[in-house]
Amino acid sequence: MILLDTLTNLVAGLFTSKDKLASDRFALICRDKGQLDAAYRGDWIARKIIDVPPFDMTREWRAWQAEDDQIESLEAEEKRLDVRRKVNRALRLARLYGGSALVLGVGDGDPARPLPAIGKGGLRYLHAMSRWEITAGELDRDVLSPTFMEPSYYQVSSSSKGTVRIHPSRVVRLIGAELPDEQLQGVDGWGDSILQAVWDAVHHAGLTAQGIASLIHEAKVDVIKIPRLSESLSTEGYANRLVERFTLANTLKSINNTLVLDGEEEWDRKQTSFAQLPEVLDRYLQIAAGAADIPATRLLGQSPAGMNATGESDIRNYYDRIAAEQNVTLTPALGRLDEALIMSALGARPPEIHYEWTPLWGLSEIERADVALKRAQTTDIYARDKMLPPPVLAKIVPNQLTEDGVYPGIEAAMAEYKAGQLEEPDWMEPDPVTDPATEQQQPTTDGGGPNADRPFVEDKRRGRARGGKGGRGHYNPNQPRGPHGRWIATGAGHRTPLAMGWPGGKRMKAFVDAAVANTGSKARLHFGPVRNAEAVRLATGLNVAGWKRKLGADEVRKILKDHGVASSERARGQIAVTRSDFKRIRSIVERPDRIMIGGTTKGRALPTIVYQKRLGGVTYTLVEEMQPKRKGLQVKTMWKR
């Protein structure tokens, strides 16, 4: 008894000898290279089925995860070898013919030997070949071998070199449609063409389109009834006269002219309706798209049909499938190439280097803005609740912004900032502020205030500088000006505090230049309250909450004198401090890498706090003096190495 694994009904004759369906069988008709070439070159649907997935798999390419200089080297090596285009070509050849190969060349002269260790720049070339250009040798059938059911060698025929044998370690093998049984692959080790399984669907869609095109010629047919036509055709010469007559009639017939017929003749017109043909064609095209596993919106380039249809879900599902194929199939297949590429680009193989495929689905501007806002809010929560250390956030946030592409050039700008090459722009410089203790406006470094456009004079009675005509003392025409052309408060015995809040790069430069130019200046630059008092307390146990930071002109000159001479600092194993280094004070004291308790200052024996910060490959050390009576932290010295 033969048992059939399907629904049968002896009474109804379902799937018995009476049922024609019971005689249906699947038959495998293998398509040869000639048929595949004809379909690829002559049918647009077949060509898109072959070309679209490889294009989508490589169009956004991949993002290397490594250090910046390593990424630049890897991308440069990919560009030199044209890896992206050649992988795309190899994928297309594999889908069309059932298999292809990428051949790695290192120029060692003997491709039959295993691939040797590759040094920097050692990968010379990369060739993409179809299965008809490179022949696979006998399969390795040793079940204990790591290359089980892979070719033991490859051969390439060359007009100049003859037959060249290539070791499999130099070949990246790509398969089109894998066969269910390895034994069916015979001895060549390749698979089926993608067109093999979709051939009927593509053929039927093309046949439907061609049939509809043929019907265009039958859209309108004129019917003329002629009495005794069959009898008359037996007369010699009648047929020719009949053709001449109606040829002339068709020539004269138009909107304005009249068709002249005999009284017994009848004329009629038959028209063919195409109302349902578009639906028929669309259905066959959808079948072809389904067989290719490509959405109709992508394969056919047509707009989604139906109310509220966007095609978004179809494209998302398709992109998810492409991403899965990249990770499941393409990444392992390219492993041999990637290892050789890394060695050729870097000369070494850091284990942490890897890559990720760039997503195909792109967010809209509104969606990107919404994601950026939510990430910023999340980062703010992490910072406020101290879920992550500030140095960690300071490293990962710029990395995230770089990956998201929110701010073009942020990576280069961060590198310049870390190297101390960026200055705060003028629009970030603080305006004159009010001292909460006195509720009086403080003059700024460039003479901000009501008398900012007048030179300062020394008031000998009060021991302070002020501007205007009412001041007693001398007028100094050589007094320096700030970056905006206003007078700077400098002079012997001058102790008027300058602007509260951190100054910009230009204001700090003006203060330092003025301190160096006027050796008798006692001016101070106030930086405002200590913003990282909690970090200082956790590191040292010292409470500086509510204290203020400042820098004096005397300390500027002392720092440059003690640590600004290159020869002296070189002897100490240090680097000379320059005037531009004072711009880094804020970063050093507010975002230090380390905070420690220092010794006491000479003379007044006041305690000190030491800060260390690494910027641009240089470690800065800065010492602040604690002044408990004034609740102030004053910069005393700074050096770098």
Long-range contacts (C-beta under 8 A, 24 or more apart in sequence): 29-199, 30-196, 31-193, 31-195, 31-196, 31-199, 33-97, 33-132, 36-96, 36-97, 36-193, 36-195, 39-195, 39-199, 39-202, 40-96, 40-195, 43-202, 43-206, 45-202, 45-205, 45-206, 45-285, 45-288, 45-299, 46-195, 46-202, 48-294, 48-299, 49-95, 49-194, 49-195, 49-198, 49-202, 49-288, 49-292, 49-294, 49-299, 50-92, 50-95, 50-96, 50-194, 50-195, 51-92, 52-294, 52-298, 52-299, 53-91, 53-95, 53-294, 53-322, 53-325, 54-88, 54-91, 54-92, 54-95, 55-88, 56-319, 56-322, 56-360, 57-88, 57-91, 57-322, 57-325, 57-326, 57-330, 58-84, 58-87, 58-88, 58-91, 59-360, 60-357, 60-358, 60-359, 60-360, 61-357, 61-358, 62-355, 62-356, 62-357, 62-358, 63-355, 63-356, 63-357, 63-358, 63-403, 64-353, 64-354, 64-355, 65-352, 65-353, 65-354, 65-355, 65-356, 66-350, 66-352, 66-353, 68-411, 68-415, 70-345, 70-346, 70-350, 70-353, 73-345, 73-346, 74-341, 74-342, 74-345, 74-346, 74-353, 76-345, 77-123, 77-341, 77-344, 77-345, 78-341, 81-123, 81-125, 81-126, 81-341, 82-126, 83-126, 83-337, 83-341, 86-126, 86-127, 86-128, 87-128, 87-334, 89-128, 90-128, 90-129, 90-172, 90-174, 91-174, 91-330, 93-128, 93-129, 93-130, 93-131, 93-174, 94-174, 94-175, 94-176, 94-191, 95-176, 95-177, 95-193, 95-194, 96-130, 96-176, 96-193, 96-194, 96-195, 97-130, 97-131, 97-132, 97-176, 97-190, 97-193, 98-131, 98-175, 98-176, 98-177, 98-190, 98-191, 98-192, 98-193, 98-196, 99-130, 99-131, 99-136, 99-173, 99-174, 99-175, 99-176, 99-188, 99-189, 99-190, 99-191, 100-128, 100-129, 100-130, 100-131, 100-174, 101-128, 101-129, 101-131, 101-134, 101-154, 101-171, 101-172, 101-173, 101-174, 102-126, 102-127, 102-128, 102-129, 102-171, 102-172, 102-174, 102-337, 103-127, 103-129, 103-134, 103-154, 103-156, 103-166, 103-170, 103-171, 103-172, 104-170, 104-171, 104-172, 104-336, 104-337, 104-340, 105-170, 106-170, 106-340, 111-164, 111-165, 111-166, 111-167, 111-170, 112-153, 112-165, 112-166, 112-167, 113-167, 114-167, 114-169, 115-167, 115-169, 115-170, 115-340, 117-343, 118-340, 118-343, 118-344, 119-343, 119-344, 119-347, 120-343, 120-344, 120-345, 120-346, 120-347, 121-344, 122-343, 122-344, 123-340, 123-341, 123-343, 123-344, 126-337, 129-156, 131-188, 131-190, 134-166, 134-171, 135-188, 136-173, 136-187, 136-188, 136-189, 136-190, 137-187, 138-187, 139-182, 139-185, 139-187, 139-189, 149-182, 149-189, 150-189, 151-189, 169-336, 171-336, 172-333, 172-334, 172-336, 172-337, 173-333, 174-333, 194-292, 197-291, 198-288, 198-291, 198-292, 201-284, 201-287, 201-288, 201-290, 201-291, 201-292, 202-288, 202-291, 204-284, 204-287, 204-288, 205-281, 205-284, 205-285, 205-287, 205-288, 208-280, 208-281, 208-284, 209-281, 209-284, 212-274, 212-277, 212-280, 212-281, 215-272, 215-274, 215-277, 218-272, 219-271, 219-272, 219-274, 220-269, 220-270, 220-271, 220-272, 221-269, 221-270, 221-271, 221-272, 222-250, 222-267, 222-268, 222-269, 223-267, 223-268, 223-269, 223-270, 224-261, 224-265, 224-266, 224-267, 224-268, 225-265, 225-266, 225-267, 225-268, 226-262, 226-265, 227-264, 227-265, 293-318, 293-321, 294-318, 315-361, 316-361, 319-359, 319-360, 319-361, 322-360, 323-357, 323-359, 323-360, 326-357, 327-357, 331-357, 368-404, 368-406, 371-404, 372-404, 372-406, 375-400, 375-404, 390-591, 391-593, 394-591, 418-615, 418-616, 419-615, 419-616, 419-617, 420-580, 420-581, 420-583, 420-584, 420-615, 420-616, 421-616, 423-504, 423-505, 423-506, 423-583, 424-504, 424-505, 425-504, 426-483, 426-504, 426-506, 428-504, 429-503, 429-504, 429-506, 429-507, 430-499, 430-500, 430-501, 430-502, 430-503, 430-504, 432-499, 433-499, 433-500, 433-501, 435-497, 435-500, 442-497, 442-498, 442-499, 442-500, 442-526, 443-489, 443-496, 443-498, 443-499, 444-498, 444-499, 444-507, 445-482, 445-488, 445-489, 445-498, 445-499, 445-503, 445-507, 445-510, 445-511, 445-525, 446-481, 446-482, 446-483, 446-484, 446-485, 446-486, 446-487, 446-488, 446-507, 446-510, 447-482, 447-486, 447-487, 447-488, 447-489, 448-486, 448-499, 452-486, 452-487, 453-486, 453-487, 454-487, 455-479, 455-487, 456-487, 456-489, 456-490, 456-491, 456-494, 458-491, 458-492, 458-493, 458-494, 463-493, 463-495, 464-494, 464-495, 464-496, 465-489, 465-491, 465-494, 465-496, 480-510, 480-513, 480-514, 480-517, 480-518, 482-507, 482-510, 483-507, 483-509, 483-510, 488-514, 489-523, 490-514, 490-515, 490-517, 490-518, 490-521, 490-523, 490-553, 491-518, 491-520, 491-521, 492-518, 492-520, 492-521, 492-522, 493-520, 493-522, 494-521, 494-522, 494-523, 495-522, 495-523, 495-524, 496-523, 497-524, 497-526, 497-550, 498-523, 498-524, 498-525, 498-526, 499-525, 499-526, 500-526, 500-527, 500-528, 501-527, 501-528, 502-527, 502-528, 502-586, 503-527, 505-583, 508-582, 508-583, 508-585, 509-579, 509-580, 509-582, 509-583, 511-551, 511-553, 511-556, 512-556, 512-579, 512-582, 513-579, 514-553, 515-553, 515-554, 515-556, 515-557, 516-556, 516-557, 516-560, 516-579, 518-553, 519-557, 521-553, 522-552, 522-553, 522-554, 523-552, 523-553, 524-550, 524-551, 524-552, 524-553, 525-550, 525-551, 525-552, 526-550, 527-551, 527-585, 527-586, 530-633, 531-590, 532-589, 532-590, 532-591, 535-595, 536-595, 536-609, 539-594, 539-595, 539-596, 540-595, 540-596, 540-597, 540-609, 541-597, 542-597, 542-607, 542-609, 542-626, 544-609, 544-626, 544-633, 546-631, 547-631, 547-632, 547-633, 548-631, 548-632, 548-633, 549-589, 549-624, 549-632, 549-633, 549-634, 549-635, 550-632, 550-633, 550-634, 550-635, 551-582, 551-585, 551-634, 551-635, 552-634, 552-635, 555-634, 555-635, 555-636, 555-637, 556-582, 558-637, 559-635, 559-637, 559-638, 562-637, 562-639, 563-637, 563-638, 563-639, 563-640, 569-639, 573-641, 574-639, 574-640, 574-641, 575-618, 575-640, 575-641, 577-638, 577-639, 577-640, 581-620, 581-638, 581-640, 584-613, 584-615, 584-620, 585-622, 585-635, 585-638, 587-613, 587-615, 588-612, 588-613, 588-615, 588-620, 588-622, 588-638, 589-622, 589-624, 598-623, 601-625, 601-636, 608-636, 609-633
